[in-house]
Amino acid sequence: MVKILLPIIVFITAVYGISYFWTNSSSRGRKKIALSLIITFIIGISMTIYLIFD
């Protein structure tokens, strides 16, 4: 159950957080958000693959 719910919760939280902070940030802040978004998705995909094959 945790293997399925955890990646979904992380994804929904990431989308909500990004949309909220994107509208309230400057150009420099948006670059930081984009970089953190890429890192978050890499970690999320890695975690999902690990949990599926574990």
DSSP file (Angstrom, degrees, kcal/mol; ACC not computed):
  #  RESIDUE AA STRUCTURE BP1 BP2  ACC     N-H-->O    O-->H-N    N-H-->O    O-->H-N    TCO  KAPPA ALPHA  PHI   PSI    X-CA   Y-CA   Z-CA
    1    1 A M    >>        0   0    0      0, 0.0     4,-2.4     0, 0.0     3,-0.7   0.000 360.0 360.0 360.0 -43.6    0.0    0.0    0.0
    2    2 A V  H 3>  +     0   0    0      1,-0.2     4,-2.2     2,-0.2     0, 0.0   0.852 360.0  62.9 -66.2 -33.3    2.8    2.4    0.9
    3    3 A K  H 34 S+     0   0    0      1,-0.2    -1,-0.2     2,-0.2    48,-0.1   0.793 113.2  34.5 -62.1 -27.7    4.6    1.6   -2.4
    4    4 A I  H <> S+     0   0    0     -3,-0.7     4,-1.0     2,-0.1    -2,-0.2   0.866 120.3  45.2 -93.8 -42.9    1.6    3.0   -4.3
    5    5 A L  H  X S+     0   0    0     -4,-2.4     4,-2.7     1,-0.2     5,-0.2   0.862 102.5  62.8 -74.5 -37.2    0.5    5.9   -2.1
    6    6 A L  H  X S+     0   0    0     -4,-2.2     4,-2.4     1,-0.2     5,-0.2   0.925 105.2  44.1 -60.3 -49.5    3.8    7.5   -1.3
    7    7 A P  H  > S+     0   0    0      0, 0.0     4,-2.2     0, 0.0    -1,-0.2   0.875 114.3  51.5 -63.0 -34.4    4.8    8.4   -4.9
    8    8 A I  H  X S+     0   0    0     -4,-1.0     4,-2.4     2,-0.2    -2,-0.2   0.922 111.0  47.1 -66.8 -43.3    1.3    9.7   -5.6
    9    9 A I  H  X S+     0   0    0     -4,-2.7     4,-2.3     1,-0.2     5,-0.2   0.907 112.3  50.1 -64.3 -42.0    1.3   11.9   -2.4
   10   10 A V  H  X S+     0   0    0     -4,-2.4     4,-2.2    -5,-0.2    -1,-0.2   0.907 111.7  48.9 -62.4 -41.6    4.8   13.2   -3.3
   11   11 A F  H  X S+     0   0    0     -4,-2.2     4,-2.4     2,-0.2    -2,-0.2   0.931 112.0  46.7 -65.3 -46.3    3.6   14.1   -6.8
   12   12 A I  H  X S+     0   0    0     -4,-2.4     4,-2.3     1,-0.2     5,-0.2   0.904 113.5  49.2 -63.9 -41.2    0.5   15.9   -5.7
   13   13 A T  H  X S+     0   0    0     -4,-2.3     4,-2.5    -5,-0.2    -1,-0.2   0.902 110.8  50.3 -64.0 -41.4    2.4   17.8   -3.1
   14   14 A A  H  X S+     0   0    0     -4,-2.2     4,-2.5    -5,-0.2     5,-0.2   0.916 111.0  48.2 -64.0 -43.8    5.0   18.8   -5.6
   15   15 A V  H  X S+     0   0    0     -4,-2.4     4,-2.2     2,-0.2    -2,-0.2   0.921 114.0  46.3 -64.2 -44.2    2.5   20.0   -8.2
   16   16 A Y  H  X S+     0   0    0     -4,-2.3     4,-1.9     2,-0.2    -2,-0.2   0.929 114.6  47.2 -64.6 -45.3    0.6   22.1   -5.6
   17   17 A G  H  X S+     0   0    0     -4,-2.5     4,-2.5    -5,-0.2     5,-0.2   0.898 112.6  48.8 -64.0 -41.8    3.7   23.6   -4.1
   18   18 A I  H  X S+     0   0    0     -4,-2.5     4,-2.5    -5,-0.2     5,-0.2   0.923 111.2  48.9 -66.0 -44.3    5.2   24.5   -7.5
   19   19 A S  H  X S+     0   0    0     -4,-2.2     4,-1.2    -5,-0.2    -1,-0.2   0.872 113.8  47.4 -65.1 -35.3    2.0   26.1   -8.7
   20   20 A Y  H  X S+     0   0    0     -4,-1.9     4,-0.7    -5,-0.2    -2,-0.2   0.953 117.9  38.9 -69.5 -50.0    1.7   28.2   -5.6
   21   21 A F  H  < S+     0   0    0     -4,-2.5     3,-0.2     1,-0.2    -2,-0.2   0.794 109.1  62.6 -73.6 -27.3    5.3   29.4   -5.5
   22   22 A W  H >< S+     0   0    0     -4,-2.5     3,-1.0    -5,-0.2    -1,-0.2   0.902 103.8  48.0 -64.1 -41.0    5.5   29.9   -9.2
   23   23 A T  H 3< S+     0   0    0     -4,-1.2    -1,-0.2     1,-0.2    -2,-0.2   0.740 114.9  46.3 -72.7 -21.1    2.8   32.6   -9.2
   24   24 A N  T 3< S+     0   0    0     -4,-0.7     2,-0.3    -3,-0.2    -1,-0.2   0.095  99.3  86.1-108.0  22.5    4.4   34.4   -6.3
   25   25 A S    <   -     0   0    0     -3,-1.0     2,-0.1     1,-0.1    -3,-0.0  -0.815  67.3-122.7-125.4 163.4    8.1   34.5   -7.4
   26   26 A S     >  -     0   0    0     -2,-0.3     4,-2.0     1,-0.0     5,-0.1  -0.190  45.6 -87.3 -87.6-175.0   10.3   36.6   -9.6
   27   27 A S  H  > S+     0   0    0      2,-0.2     4,-1.5     1,-0.2     5,-0.1   0.902 129.7  48.0 -63.8 -41.6   12.4   35.5  -12.6
   28   28 A R  H  > S+     0   0    0      1,-0.2     4,-1.6     2,-0.2    -1,-0.2   0.889 111.1  51.2 -66.6 -39.1   15.3   34.4  -10.4
   29   29 A G  H  > S+     0   0    0      1,-0.2     4,-2.3     2,-0.2    -1,-0.2   0.855 105.9  55.6 -65.4 -35.0   13.0   32.5   -8.1
   30   30 A R  H  X S+     0   0    0     -4,-2.0     4,-2.5     2,-0.2    -1,-0.2   0.857 104.2  53.6 -67.6 -34.5   11.4   30.7  -11.0
   31   31 A K  H  X S+     0   0    0     -4,-1.5     4,-2.1     2,-0.2    -1,-0.2   0.902 110.0  47.8 -65.0 -39.6   14.8   29.5  -12.2
   32   32 A K  H  X S+     0   0    0     -4,-1.6     4,-2.6     2,-0.2    -2,-0.2   0.889 111.3  50.8 -66.6 -38.8   15.4   28.0   -8.7
   33   33 A I  H  X S+     0   0    0     -4,-2.3     4,-2.3     2,-0.2    -2,-0.2   0.911 109.5  50.5 -64.8 -41.8   11.9   26.4   -8.7
   34   34 A A  H  X S+     0   0    0     -4,-2.5     4,-2.0     2,-0.2    -2,-0.2   0.911 111.8  47.6 -63.1 -42.0   12.6   24.9  -12.1
   35   35 A L  H  X S+     0   0    0     -4,-2.1     4,-2.1     1,-0.2    -2,-0.2   0.923 113.3  46.8 -65.2 -44.3   15.9   23.4  -10.9
   36   36 A S  H  X S+     0   0    0     -4,-2.6     4,-2.6     1,-0.2    -1,-0.2   0.845 109.3  56.5 -67.1 -31.1   14.4   22.1   -7.7
   37   37 A L  H  X S+     0   0    0     -4,-2.3     4,-2.4     2,-0.2    -2,-0.2   0.922 107.0  48.3 -63.5 -44.6   11.5   20.6   -9.8
   38   38 A I  H  X S+     0   0    0     -4,-2.0     4,-2.0     1,-0.2    -2,-0.2   0.928 113.8  46.7 -61.6 -45.3   14.0   18.7  -11.9
   39   39 A I  H  X S+     0   0    0     -4,-2.1     4,-2.4     1,-0.2    -2,-0.2   0.904 111.6  51.7 -64.4 -41.3   15.8   17.4   -8.8
   40   40 A T  H  X S+     0   0    0     -4,-2.6     4,-2.7     1,-0.2    -2,-0.2   0.910 110.3  47.7 -63.1 -43.0   12.5   16.4   -7.1
   41   41 A F  H  X S+     0   0    0     -4,-2.4     4,-2.7     2,-0.2     5,-0.2   0.872 110.4  51.9 -68.7 -35.1   11.2   14.5  -10.1
   42   42 A I  H  X S+     0   0    0     -4,-2.0     4,-2.3    -5,-0.2    -2,-0.2   0.932 113.4  44.8 -64.1 -44.5   14.5   12.6  -10.5
   43   43 A I  H  X S+     0   0    0     -4,-2.4     4,-2.7     2,-0.2    -2,-0.2   0.912 113.9  50.4 -64.8 -41.9   14.3   11.7   -6.8
   44   44 A G  H  X S+     0   0    0     -4,-2.7     4,-2.3     2,-0.2    -2,-0.2   0.905 111.9  46.1 -63.6 -42.5   10.7   10.7   -7.1
   45   45 A I  H  X S+     0   0    0     -4,-2.7     4,-2.5     2,-0.2     5,-0.2   0.913 114.0  49.0 -66.5 -42.1   11.3    8.5  -10.2
   46   46 A S  H  X S+     0   0    0     -4,-2.3     4,-2.5    -5,-0.2    -2,-0.2   0.919 112.2  48.4 -62.5 -43.4   14.2    6.9   -8.5
   47   47 A M  H  X S+     0   0    0     -4,-2.7     4,-2.7     2,-0.2    -2,-0.2   0.900 111.3  50.4 -64.7 -40.6   12.2    6.2   -5.3
   48   48 A T  H  X S+     0   0    0     -4,-2.3     4,-2.1     2,-0.2    -2,-0.2   0.924 111.6  47.1 -64.0 -44.7    9.3    4.8   -7.3
   49   49 A I  H  X S+     0   0    0     -4,-2.5     4,-2.2     2,-0.2    -2,-0.2   0.916 113.0  49.9 -63.5 -42.5   11.6    2.4   -9.2
   50   50 A Y  H  X S+     0   0    0     -4,-2.5     4,-1.2     1,-0.2    -2,-0.2   0.927 112.1  46.9 -61.5 -45.3   13.3    1.4   -6.0
   51   51 A L  H  < S+     0   0    0     -4,-2.7    -1,-0.2     1,-0.2    -2,-0.2   0.833 111.9  50.9 -68.9 -31.1   10.0    0.7   -4.3
   52   52 A I  H  < S+     0   0    0     -4,-2.1    -1,-0.2    -5,-0.2    -2,-0.2   0.921 117.0  38.1 -70.9 -43.1    8.6   -1.2   -7.2
   53   53 A F  H  <        0   0    0     -4,-2.2    -2,-0.2     1,-0.2    -1,-0.2   0.550 360.0 360.0 -87.6  -6.4   11.6   -3.5   -7.5
   54   54 A D     <        0   0    0     -4,-1.2    -1,-0.2    -5,-0.2    -2,-0.1   0.483 360.0 360.0 -79.4 360.0   12.2   -3.9   -3.8
